[in-house]
Amino acid sequence: MEAAVQASDAVDTALAPGQPVIEVRGVWSVFALPGGGQHVVHQDLDLTVRRGEVLTLVGGSGTGKTVLLRHMLGLTRPARGQATVLGRPAGELAREGAAARVGMLFQQGALFSAFSVLDNIAFALRESGALPPALVREAALLKLQMVGLKASDAHKMPAELSGGMIKRVALARALIMDPPLLMLDEPTAGLDPDSSDAFVALLRALHQELGLTVVMVTHDLDTLFELSSRVAVLADKRVIINAPVPEVLAFEHPFIRHFFLGERGRRAMELLRQRQHARPAQGD
């Protein structure tokens, strides 16, 4: 795995702690309509993601959360403006292979149904040709254990896995190249409460252990409150606030009132307070 580690380290160490990992400046996302005309999703959108944080993107339907993720991954180019990732234009990630710098966890896992668990995890590293097969297998087994699965799970097929196991395999695959940046699209969607809590705890532990920078899209308030360093709210075709949760809650906007301060939001915040109270203090 040395080649992958060196590639990601070379980019990551160029950025001092606290410096931006992602900078989106003046972005316009514009799509042609079937009958003619244009639909503007983002207009003069700015966003900064800092090294080591977990930044959560939230917004109503049609605010372009997935479109913004695609710009960051270099999969699509904005009509105007630019996204810079790890000090380079995002488009270069797509051209040169993003896996060594950005890990992506898709909403439904997006595992290859014809591949075993081990082959799914190993895919990007094997395709890179950086290591011989024995070391690729060893690296994949290490990531399998890192996400809390057993070596005996390596030869299972995706159809044999529970929803929680699919998420863990997909996370191991996203981390196989040791990227400094991880993107999560609805990481707990479809999980029951216990599986969701366990997966959030795993994400929190890996974020701290690996020093990852994380960009997450989620509608799950429990996950948002548990993991977020800052929350960027998409509304009115731009990011209206990008701040820690308490500052977002104090920001006056109809979407924030509805999303965070309704009954669902109050319930999630109360649950978070109970968990924090029950959680042992550091060093206990």
KOLLO-356996 format. One line per 4 residues: number of its first residue (from 1); for each residue x, y, z of N, C-alpha, C. Coordinates in Angstrom, 1 decimal. Layout:
REM residues N
NUM	X/Y/Z/X/Y/Z/X/Y/Z | ...
***
This chain:
REM residues 284
1	0.8/-1.2/0.0/0.0/0.0/0.0/0.9/1.3/0.0 | 2.2/1.1/0.0/3.1/2.2/0.1/2.9/3.3/-0.9 | 2.7/2.9/-2.2/2.5/3.9/-3.3/1.3/4.8/-3.0 | 0.2/4.1/-2.5/-1.1/4.9/-2.3/-0.9/5.8/-1.1
5	-0.2/5.3/-0.1/0.0/6.2/1.1/0.9/7.4/0.8 | 2.0/7.1/0.0/2.9/8.2/-0.4/2.2/9.2/-1.2 | 1.3/8.8/-2.2/0.6/9.7/-3.0/-0.3/10.6/-2.2 | -1.1/10.0/-1.2/-2.0/10.8/-0.4/-1.2/11.7/0.5
9	-0.1/11.2/1.1/0.6/12.0/2.1/1.3/13.2/1.4 | 1.8/13.0/0.1/2.4/14.1/-0.6/1.5/15.2/-0.8 | 0.2/15.0/-1.0/-0.8/16.0/-1.2/-1.2/16.6/0.1 | -1.4/15.7/1.1/-2.0/16.1/2.4/-1.0/16.9/3.2
13	0.3/16.5/3.3/1.2/17.2/4.1/1.6/18.6/3.5 | 1.2/18.9/2.3/1.4/20.2/1.7/0.5/21.2/2.4 | -0.6/20.7/3.1/-1.5/21.6/3.7/-1.3/21.5/5.2 | -1.0/22.7/5.8/-0.8/22.8/7.3/-2.2/22.6/8.0
17	-2.2/22.1/9.2/-3.4/22.0/10.0/-4.2/23.3/10.0 | -5.5/23.2/9.8/-6.3/24.4/9.8/-6.5/25.0/8.4 | -5.6/24.6/7.5/-5.8/25.2/6.1/-6.9/24.5/5.4 | -7.5/25.2/4.4/-8.6/24.6/3.6/-8.2/23.3/2.9
21	-9.0/22.3/3.0/-8.9/21.1/2.2/-9.7/21.2/0.9 | -10.9/21.8/1.0/-11.7/22.1/-0.1/-12.1/23.6/-0.1 | -12.0/24.2/-1.3/-12.5/25.6/-1.4/-13.3/25.6/-2.7 | -14.6/26.1/-2.5/-15.5/26.3/-3.6/-15.8/27.8/-3.7
25	-15.5/28.4/-4.8/-15.6/29.8/-4.9/-16.4/30.2/-6.2 | -17.4/31.0/-5.9/-18.2/31.6/-7.0/-18.9/30.6/-7.9 | -19.3/29.5/-7.4/-19.8/28.4/-8.2/-21.3/28.7/-8.7 | -21.5/28.5/-10.0/-22.8/28.5/-10.5/-23.0/27.0/-11.1
29	-24.1/26.4/-10.7/-24.5/25.1/-11.3/-25.8/25.4/-12.1 | -25.7/25.2/-13.4/-26.8/25.5/-14.4/-27.1/24.3/-15.3 | -28.3/24.0/-15.4/-28.8/22.8/-16.2/-29.8/23.3/-17.2 | -29.6/22.7/-18.4/-30.6/23.0/-19.5/-31.9/22.3/-19.3
33	-33.0/23.0/-19.5/-34.3/22.4/-19.4/-34.7/21.8/-20.7 | -35.5/20.7/-20.7/-35.9/20.0/-21.9/-36.6/20.9/-22.9 | -37.5/21.8/-22.5/-38.2/22.7/-23.4/-37.5/23.9/-23.7 | -36.2/24.0/-23.3/-35.5/25.3/-23.5/-35.3/26.0/-22.2
37	-34.4/26.9/-22.2/-34.2/27.7/-21.0/-33.2/27.0/-20.1 | -33.0/27.5/-18.9/-32.0/27.0/-17.9/-32.6/27.0/-16.5 | -32.0/26.0/-15.7/-32.4/25.9/-14.3/-31.1/26.2/-13.5 | -31.1/27.2/-12.7/-29.9/27.5/-11.9/-30.1/26.9/-10.5
41	-29.2/26.0/-10.2/-29.2/25.3/-8.9/-28.4/26.1/-7.8 | -27.2/26.5/-8.2/-26.3/27.3/-7.3/-25.9/28.6/-8.0 | -25.8/29.6/-7.3/-25.5/30.9/-7.8/-24.5/31.6/-6.9 | -23.2/31.8/-7.3/-22.2/32.5/-6.5/-22.0/31.8/-5.2
45	-22.0/30.4/-5.2/-21.9/29.6/-4.0/-20.4/29.6/-3.6 | -20.2/29.8/-2.3/-18.8/29.7/-1.7/-18.9/28.7/-0.5 | -17.8/27.9/-0.4/-17.8/26.9/0.7/-16.3/26.6/1.0 | -16.0/26.5/2.3/-14.6/26.1/2.7/-14.8/24.9/3.6
49	-14.0/23.9/3.4/-13.9/22.7/4.3/-12.5/22.7/4.9 | -12.3/22.7/6.2/-11.0/22.8/6.8/-10.5/21.4/7.1 | -9.2/21.3/7.2/-8.5/20.0/7.4/-8.9/19.5/8.8 | -9.3/18.2/8.8/-9.6/17.5/10.1/-11.0/17.6/10.6
53	-11.9/18.4/10.0/-13.2/18.6/10.5/-14.2/17.6/9.8 | -15.4/17.5/10.4/-16.5/16.8/9.7/-17.5/17.9/9.4 | -17.6/18.2/8.1/-18.5/19.2/7.6/-19.8/18.5/7.0 | -20.9/18.9/7.5/-22.2/18.3/7.0/-22.9/19.3/6.1
57	-23.3/18.8/5.0/-24.2/19.6/4.0/-25.6/19.2/4.2 | -26.5/20.2/4.5/-27.9/20.0/4.6/-28.6/21.0/3.7 | -29.8/20.6/3.3/-30.6/21.5/2.5/-31.9/20.8/2.1 | -32.9/21.6/1.6/-34.1/21.0/1.2/-33.9/20.3/-0.2
61	-35.0/19.6/-0.6/-34.9/18.9/-1.9/-34.7/19.9/-3.0 | -33.8/19.6/-3.9/-33.5/20.5/-5.1/-32.5/21.6/-4.8 | -31.9/21.6/-3.6/-30.9/22.6/-3.3/-29.5/22.2/-3.8 | -29.3/21.0/-4.4/-28.1/20.7/-5.1/-27.0/20.1/-4.2
65	-27.3/19.3/-3.2/-26.3/18.8/-2.3/-25.4/17.8/-3.1 | -26.1/16.9/-3.8/-25.4/15.9/-4.6/-24.6/16.6/-5.8 | -25.2/17.6/-6.4/-24.5/18.3/-7.4/-23.2/18.9/-6.9 | -23.2/19.5/-5.7/-22.1/20.1/-5.0/-21.0/19.0/-4.8
69	-21.4/17.8/-4.3/-20.5/16.7/-4.1/-19.8/16.3/-5.4 | -20.6/16.3/-6.4/-20.0/15.9/-7.7/-19.0/16.9/-8.2 | -19.2/18.2/-8.0/-18.3/19.3/-8.3/-17.0/19.0/-7.5 | -17.1/18.7/-6.2/-15.9/18.5/-5.3/-15.1/17.3/-5.8
73	-15.8/16.2/-6.3/-15.1/15.0/-6.8/-14.6/15.2/-8.2 | -14.9/16.3/-8.8/-14.4/16.6/-10.2/-15.2/15.8/-11.2 | -16.3/15.2/-10.9/-17.2/14.5/-11.8/-17.9/15.4/-12.8 | -18.3/16.6/-12.3/-18.9/17.6/-13.1/-18.2/18.9/-12.9
77	-18.3/19.8/-13.9/-17.7/21.1/-13.8/-18.8/22.1/-13.6 | -18.7/23.1/-12.7/-19.7/24.1/-12.6/-19.7/25.0/-13.9 | -20.8/25.7/-14.1/-20.9/26.6/-15.3/-20.0/27.8/-15.1 | -19.8/28.2/-13.8/-18.9/29.3/-13.5/-18.3/28.9/-12.1
81	-17.1/29.6/-11.8/-16.5/29.3/-10.5/-15.6/28.1/-10.6 | -15.1/27.7/-9.4/-14.2/26.6/-9.3/-14.2/25.9/-7.9 | -14.0/24.6/-7.9/-13.8/23.8/-6.7/-12.4/23.4/-6.7 | -11.7/23.6/-5.6/-10.3/23.2/-5.4/-10.2/22.2/-4.3
85	-9.6/21.1/-4.5/-9.5/20.0/-3.5/-8.1/19.6/-3.3 | -7.7/19.7/-2.0/-6.3/19.4/-1.6/-5.3/20.2/-2.4 | -5.7/21.4/-2.7/-4.7/22.4/-3.3/-4.7/22.3/-4.8 | -5.6/21.5/-5.4/-5.6/21.4/-6.9/-7.0/21.4/-7.4
89	-7.2/21.9/-8.7/-8.6/21.9/-9.2/-9.2/20.5/-9.2 | -10.5/20.5/-8.8/-11.2/19.2/-8.6/-11.2/18.3/-9.8 | -11.2/19.0/-11.0/-11.3/18.2/-12.2/-10.1/17.3/-12.4 | -8.9/17.7/-11.8/-7.7/16.8/-11.9/-7.9/15.5/-11.2
93	-8.8/15.5/-10.1/-9.0/14.2/-9.4/-9.6/13.2/-10.4 | -10.6/13.6/-11.1/-11.2/12.6/-12.0/-10.3/12.2/-13.1 | -9.4/13.1/-13.6/-8.5/12.7/-14.7/-7.4/11.8/-14.2 | -6.9/12.0/-13.0/-5.7/11.3/-12.5/-6.1/10.1/-11.6
97	-7.4/9.9/-11.2/-7.8/8.9/-10.3/-7.8/9.5/-8.9 | -9.1/9.5/-8.4/-9.3/10.2/-7.1/-9.1/9.3/-5.9 | -9.0/8.0/-6.1/-9.1/7.1/-4.9/-8.0/7.3/-3.9 | -6.8/7.7/-4.3/-5.7/7.9/-3.4/-5.9/9.1/-2.5
101	-6.8/10.0/-2.9/-7.0/11.3/-2.2/-8.4/11.5/-1.6 | -9.4/10.9/-2.2/-10.8/11.0/-1.8/-11.4/9.7/-1.7 | -11.9/9.3/-0.5/-12.7/8.1/-0.4/-14.2/8.5/-0.5 | -15.0/7.7/-1.1/-16.5/8.0/-1.3/-17.3/6.8/-0.8
105	-18.2/7.1/0.1/-19.2/6.1/0.6/-20.5/6.5/0.1 | -21.1/5.7/-0.8/-22.3/6.0/-1.5/-23.5/5.6/-0.6 | -24.7/6.2/-0.8/-25.8/6.0/0.1/-26.2/4.5/0.3 | -26.3/3.7/-0.8/-26.7/2.3/-0.7/-25.5/1.4/-0.7
109	-24.3/1.9/-0.5/-23.1/1.1/-0.5/-22.5/0.9/-1.9 | -23.3/0.7/-2.9/-22.9/0.5/-4.3/-21.8/-0.5/-4.5 | -21.9/-1.6/-3.8/-21.0/-2.7/-3.9/-21.2/-3.4/-5.3 | -20.1/-4.0/-5.8/-20.2/-4.8/-7.0/-20.8/-6.1/-6.6
113	-22.0/-6.4/-7.2/-22.8/-7.6/-6.7/-22.1/-8.9/-7.1 | -21.2/-8.9/-8.1/-20.6/-10.1/-8.6/-19.2/-10.4/-7.9 | -18.8/-9.4/-7.0/-17.5/-9.5/-6.4/-17.7/-9.9/-4.9 | -16.8/-10.6/-4.3/-16.8/-10.9/-2.9/-16.5/-9.7/-2.1
117	-16.8/-9.8/-0.8/-16.4/-8.7/0.1/-15.0/-8.3/-0.1 | -14.1/-9.2/-0.1/-12.6/-8.9/-0.2/-12.3/-8.2/-1.5 | -12.9/-8.7/-2.6/-12.6/-8.1/-3.9/-13.2/-6.7/-4.1 | -14.4/-6.5/-3.4/-14.9/-5.1/-3.4/-14.0/-4.2/-2.7
121	-13.5/-4.6/-1.5/-12.6/-3.7/-0.8/-11.3/-3.4/-1.5 | -10.8/-4.5/-2.1/-9.5/-4.4/-2.8/-9.5/-3.7/-4.1 | -10.7/-3.5/-4.7/-10.8/-3.1/-6.1/-9.9/-1.9/-6.5 | -9.9/-0.8/-5.8/-9.2/0.4/-6.3/-7.7/0.1/-6.2
125	-7.3/-0.6/-5.1/-5.8/-0.8/-4.9/-5.3/-1.8/-5.9 | -6.1/-2.8/-6.2/-5.8/-3.8/-7.3/-5.7/-3.1/-8.6 | -6.6/-2.3/-9.0/-6.6/-1.6/-10.3/-5.4/-0.6/-10.4 | -4.9/-0.1/-9.3/-3.8/0.8/-9.4/-2.5/0.1/-9.8
129	-2.4/-1.2/-9.5/-1.2/-1.9/-9.9/0.0/-1.6/-9.0 | -0.3/-1.0/-7.9/0.8/-0.5/-7.0/1.5/-1.6/-6.2 | 0.7/-2.7/-6.0/1.2/-3.8/-5.1/0.9/-5.1/-5.7 | 1.7/-6.1/-5.3/1.5/-7.5/-5.8/0.2/-8.1/-5.1
133	-0.4/-9.1/-5.7/-1.7/-9.6/-5.2/-1.7/-9.9/-3.7 | -0.6/-10.5/-3.2/-0.6/-11.0/-1.8/-0.7/-9.7/-0.9 | -0.1/-8.7/-1.2/-0.1/-7.5/-0.4/-1.5/-6.7/-0.5 | -2.0/-6.8/-1.7/-3.4/-6.2/-1.9/-4.4/-7.0/-1.0
137	-4.3/-8.3/-0.9/-5.2/-9.1/-0.1/-5.0/-8.7/1.4 | -3.7/-8.6/1.8/-3.4/-8.3/3.2/-4.0/-6.9/3.5 | -3.8/-5.9/2.6/-4.3/-4.6/2.9/-5.9/-4.6/3.0 | -6.5/-5.4/2.2/-8.0/-5.4/2.2/-8.5/-6.1/3.5
141	-7.8/-7.1/3.9/-8.1/-7.8/5.2/-8.0/-6.9/6.4 | -6.9/-6.0/6.3/-6.7/-5.1/7.4/-7.8/-4.0/7.5 | -8.3/-3.5/6.3/-9.4/-2.6/6.3/-10.7/-3.3/6.7 | -10.8/-4.5/6.4/-12.0/-5.3/6.8/-12.1/-5.3/8.3
145	-11.0/-5.6/9.0/-11.0/-5.6/10.4/-11.1/-4.2/11.0 | -10.6/-3.2/10.3/-10.7/-1.8/10.8/-12.1/-1.4/10.9 | -13.0/-1.9/10.1/-14.4/-1.4/10.1/-15.3/-2.4/10.9 | -14.6/-3.3/11.7/-15.3/-4.1/12.6/-15.9/-5.4/12.1
149	-15.4/-5.9/10.9/-15.9/-7.1/10.4/-14.8/-8.2/10.6 | -15.1/-9.5/10.4/-14.2/-10.6/10.6/-13.6/-11.1/9.3 | -12.4/-11.7/9.5/-11.8/-12.3/8.3/-12.7/-13.3/7.6 | -13.5/-14.0/8.4/-14.5/-15.0/7.8/-15.5/-14.3/6.9
153	-15.7/-13.0/7.0/-16.7/-12.3/6.1/-16.1/-12.0/4.8 | -14.8/-12.2/4.6/-14.1/-11.8/3.4/-14.6/-12.4/2.1 | -15.1/-13.7/2.2/-15.5/-14.4/1.0/-17.0/-14.4/0.8 | -17.8/-13.7/1.6/-19.2/-13.5/1.5/-19.5/-12.6/0.2
157	-20.7/-12.8/-0.3/-21.1/-12.0/-1.4/-22.0/-10.9/-0.9 | -22.2/-9.8/-1.6/-23.0/-8.7/-1.1/-24.4/-9.1/-0.8 | -25.0/-10.1/-1.5/-26.4/-10.5/-1.3/-26.5/-11.2/0.1 | -25.4/-11.6/0.7/-25.4/-12.3/2.0/-25.3/-11.4/3.2
161	-25.1/-10.1/2.9/-24.8/-9.1/3.9/-26.0/-8.4/4.4 | -26.0/-8.0/5.7/-27.0/-7.2/6.3/-26.8/-5.7/5.8 | -27.7/-4.8/6.0/-27.5/-3.4/5.7/-26.3/-2.8/6.3 | -26.2/-3.1/7.6/-25.0/-2.6/8.4/-23.7/-3.1/7.9
165	-23.7/-4.4/7.5/-22.4/-4.9/6.9/-22.1/-4.3/5.6 | -23.1/-4.1/4.8/-22.9/-3.5/3.5/-22.2/-2.1/3.6 | -22.7/-1.3/4.6/-22.1/0.0/4.9/-20.7/-0.1/5.3 | -20.4/-1.1/6.1/-19.0/-1.3/6.6/-18.1/-1.7/5.5
169	-18.5/-2.6/4.6/-17.7/-3.0/3.5/-17.4/-1.8/2.6 | -18.5/-1.1/2.3/-18.3/0.1/1.5/-17.4/1.1/2.1 | -17.4/1.3/3.4/-16.5/2.2/4.1/-15.0/1.7/4.0 | -14.9/0.3/4.2/-13.5/-0.2/4.0/-13.0/0.0/2.6
173	-13.9/-0.1/1.6/-13.4/0.1/0.2/-13.1/1.6/0.0 | -13.8/2.5/0.6/-13.5/3.9/0.5/-12.2/4.3/1.1 | -11.7/3.5/2.1/-10.5/3.8/2.8/-9.3/3.0/2.4 | -9.4/2.1/1.4/-8.4/1.2/1.0/-7.1/1.9/0.5
177	-7.2/3.1/-0.1/-6.0/3.8/-0.5/-5.5/4.8/0.5 | -6.1/4.7/1.7/-5.7/5.7/2.8/-5.8/7.1/2.4 | -7.0/7.5/1.9/-7.2/8.9/1.5/-7.3/9.8/2.7 | -6.8/11.1/2.5/-7.0/12.0/3.6/-8.4/12.6/3.7
181	-9.2/12.5/2.6/-10.5/13.1/2.6/-11.5/12.0/2.3 | -12.6/12.1/3.1/-13.7/11.1/2.9/-15.0/11.8/2.7 | -15.8/11.3/1.7/-17.1/11.9/1.5/-18.2/10.9/1.7 | -19.2/11.2/2.5/-20.3/10.3/2.9/-21.6/10.8/2.4
185	-22.3/10.0/1.6/-23.7/10.4/1.1/-24.7/9.6/1.9 | -25.4/10.2/2.8/-26.4/9.6/3.7/-25.9/8.3/4.3 | -24.8/8.4/5.2/-24.1/7.2/5.6/-25.0/6.2/6.5 | -26.0/6.7/7.1/-26.9/5.8/8.0/-28.3/5.6/7.4
189	-28.5/6.0/6.1/-29.8/5.7/5.5/-30.1/4.3/5.4 | -31.3/3.9/5.8/-31.7/2.5/5.6/-31.3/1.6/6.8 | -30.6/2.1/7.8/-30.2/1.3/8.9/-31.2/1.4/10.1 | -31.4/0.3/10.8/-32.2/0.4/12.0/-31.4/1.2/13.1
193	-32.1/1.7/14.2/-31.5/2.6/15.1/-30.2/2.0/15.7 | -30.2/0.7/16.1/-29.0/0.1/16.7/-27.8/0.1/15.7 | -28.1/-0.3/14.5/-27.0/-0.4/13.5/-26.5/1.0/13.1 | -27.5/2.0/13.1/-27.1/3.4/12.8/-26.2/3.9/13.9
197	-26.5/3.7/15.2/-25.7/4.1/16.3/-24.3/3.5/16.2 | -24.2/2.2/15.9/-22.9/1.5/15.8/-22.1/2.1/14.7 | -22.7/2.4/13.6/-22.0/2.9/12.4/-21.5/4.3/12.7 | -22.3/5.1/13.4/-21.9/6.5/13.7/-20.7/6.4/14.7
201	-20.7/5.5/15.6/-19.6/5.3/16.6/-18.3/4.9/15.8 | -18.5/4.0/14.8/-17.3/3.6/14.0/-16.8/4.8/13.2 | -17.6/5.6/12.6/-17.2/6.8/11.9/-16.4/7.8/12.8 | -17.0/8.0/14.0/-16.3/8.9/14.9/-14.9/8.4/15.3
205	-14.8/7.1/15.5/-13.5/6.5/15.9/-12.5/6.6/14.8 | -12.9/6.3/13.6/-12.0/6.3/12.4/-11.6/7.8/12.1 | -12.5/8.7/12.2/-12.2/10.1/12.0/-11.1/10.6/12.9 | -11.2/10.2/14.2/-10.2/10.6/15.2/-8.9/9.8/15.0
209	-9.0/8.5/14.7/-7.8/7.7/14.6/-7.0/8.0/13.4 | -7.7/8.2/12.2/-7.0/8.4/11.0/-6.7/9.9/10.6 | -7.3/10.8/11.4/-7.2/12.2/11.1/-7.8/12.7/9.8 | -8.9/12.1/9.5/-9.6/12.3/8.2/-10.3/13.7/8.2
213	-10.4/14.2/7.0/-11.3/15.3/6.8/-12.6/14.7/6.1 | -13.8/15.1/6.6/-15.0/14.4/6.2/-16.0/15.4/5.7 | -16.6/15.2/4.5/-17.7/15.9/4.0/-18.9/14.9/4.0 | -20.0/15.3/4.6/-21.1/14.4/4.8/-22.4/15.1/4.4
217	-23.2/14.3/3.6/-24.6/14.7/3.3/-25.5/13.8/4.1 | -26.4/14.4/5.0/-27.3/13.5/5.7/-28.6/14.3/6.1 | -29.7/13.6/6.1/-30.9/14.1/6.7/-31.2/13.6/8.1 | -30.3/12.7/8.6/-30.5/12.1/9.9/-29.9/13.1/10.9
221	-30.8/13.7/11.7/-30.3/14.6/12.7/-29.5/14.0/13.8 | -29.8/12.8/14.2/-28.9/12.1/15.2/-27.5/12.0/14.7 | -27.3/11.6/13.4/-26.0/11.5/12.9/-25.3/12.8/12.8 | -26.1/13.8/12.3/-25.6/15.2/12.2/-25.0/15.7/13.5
225	-25.9/15.6/14.6/-25.5/16.2/15.9/-24.3/15.4/16.5 | -24.2/14.1/16.2/-23.2/13.3/16.8/-21.8/13.6/16.2 | -21.8/13.9/14.8/-20.5/13.9/14.1/-20.0/15.2/13.7 | -20.9/16.2/13.5/-20.5/17.4/12.8/-19.6/18.4/13.6
229	-18.5/18.8/12.9/-17.8/19.9/13.5/-18.5/21.2/13.1 | -18.9/21.3/11.8/-19.7/22.4/11.3/-20.8/21.9/10.4 | -21.8/22.7/10.2/-22.9/22.4/9.2/-23.0/23.5/8.2 | -23.0/23.2/6.9/-23.2/24.1/5.9/-24.6/23.9/5.3
233	-25.4/25.0/5.4/-26.8/24.9/5.0/-27.0/25.5/3.6 | -27.5/24.7/2.7/-27.8/25.1/1.3/-29.2/25.6/1.2 | -29.4/26.8/0.8/-30.7/27.4/0.6/-30.6/28.6/-0.2 | -31.6/29.0/-1.0/-31.5/30.2/-1.8/-30.4/30.2/-2.8
237	-30.0/29.0/-3.3/-29.0/28.8/-4.3/-27.6/29.0/-3.8 | -27.4/29.0/-2.5/-26.0/29.3/-2.0/-25.9/28.6/-0.6 | -24.7/28.7/0.0/-24.5/28.3/1.4/-24.9/29.5/2.3 | -26.0/29.5/3.0/-26.4/30.6/3.8/-25.7/30.7/5.1
241	-25.2/29.6/5.6/-24.3/29.6/6.8/-23.5/28.4/6.9 | -22.3/28.5/7.4/-21.4/27.4/7.5/-20.7/27.6/8.9 | -21.2/26.9/9.9/-20.8/27.1/11.2/-21.1/25.9/12.1 | -20.6/26.0/13.4/-20.9/24.9/14.3/-22.4/24.9/14.6
245	-22.9/23.7/15.1/-24.4/23.5/15.2/-25.0/24.7/16.0 | -24.5/25.1/17.2/-25.2/26.1/18.0/-25.4/27.4/17.2 | -24.4/27.8/16.4/-24.6/29.0/15.5/-25.6/28.8/14.4 | -25.6/27.6/13.9/-26.7/27.3/12.8/-28.0/27.4/13.4
249	-28.2/26.8/14.6/-29.5/26.9/15.3/-30.0/28.3/15.6 | -29.1/29.2/15.8/-29.4/30.6/16.1/-29.7/31.4/14.9 | -29.4/30.9/13.7/-29.5/31.6/12.4/-31.0/31.6/12.0 | -31.5/32.8/11.7/-32.9/32.9/11.3/-33.1/32.6/9.8
253	-33.8/31.5/9.5/-34.1/31.2/8.2/-35.2/30.1/8.2 | -36.2/30.2/7.3/-37.3/29.2/7.4/-36.9/27.8/7.3 | -35.9/27.4/6.5/-35.5/26.0/6.4/-34.9/25.6/7.7 | -34.0/26.4/8.3/-33.4/26.0/9.6/-34.4/25.8/10.7
257	-35.4/26.7/10.7/-36.5/26.6/11.7/-37.2/25.3/11.5 | -37.5/24.9/10.3/-38.3/23.7/10.0/-37.4/22.5/10.3 | -36.2/22.5/9.8/-35.3/21.3/9.8/-34.8/21.0/11.2 | -34.3/22.0/11.9/-33.7/21.8/13.2/-34.5/22.0/14.4
261	-35.5/22.9/14.3/-36.2/23.4/15.5/-37.6/22.8/15.6 | -38.0/21.9/14.6/-39.3/21.3/14.8/-39.2/20.1/15.8 | -40.3/19.4/15.8/-40.4/18.3/16.8/-39.2/17.3/16.7 | -39.0/16.9/15.4/-37.9/15.9/15.1/-36.5/16.4/15.6
265	-36.3/17.7/15.3/-35.0/18.3/15.8/-34.8/18.4/17.3 | -35.9/18.8/18.0/-35.9/18.8/19.4/-35.6/17.4/20.0 | -36.3/16.4/19.4/-36.1/15.1/19.9/-34.7/14.6/19.7 | -34.1/14.9/18.6/-32.7/14.5/18.3/-31.7/15.2/19.2
269	-31.9/16.5/19.5/-31.0/17.2/20.4/-31.1/16.7/21.8 | -32.3/16.3/22.3/-32.5/15.8/23.6/-31.8/14.4/23.7 | -31.9/13.6/22.7/-31.3/12.3/22.7/-29.8/12.5/22.7 | -29.2/13.5/22.0/-27.8/13.7/22.0/-27.3/14.2/23.4
273	-28.1/15.0/24.0/-27.7/15.5/25.4/-27.7/14.3/26.4 | -28.7/13.4/26.2/-28.7/12.2/27.1/-27.5/11.3/26.9 | -27.1/11.1/25.6/-25.9/10.3/25.3/-24.6/10.9/25.8 | -24.5/12.2/25.6/-23.3/12.9/26.1/-23.2/12.8/27.6
277	-24.3/12.9/28.3/-24.3/12.8/29.7/-23.9/11.4/30.2 | -24.4/10.4/29.4/-24.1/9.0/29.8/-22.7/8.6/29.4 | -22.1/9.3/28.4/-20.8/8.8/27.9/-19.7/9.1/28.9 | -18.8/8.1/29.2/-17.7/8.4/30.2/-16.8/9.5/29.7
281	-16.4/10.3/30.7/-15.4/11.4/30.4/-14.1/10.8/29.9 | -13.4/11.6/29.1/-12.1/11.1/28.5/-11.2/10.7/29.7 | -10.6/9.5/29.6/-9.6/9.1/30.5/-10.3/8.3/31.7 | -11.6/8.2/31.8/-12.3/7.5/32.8/-12.1/6.0/32.6
***
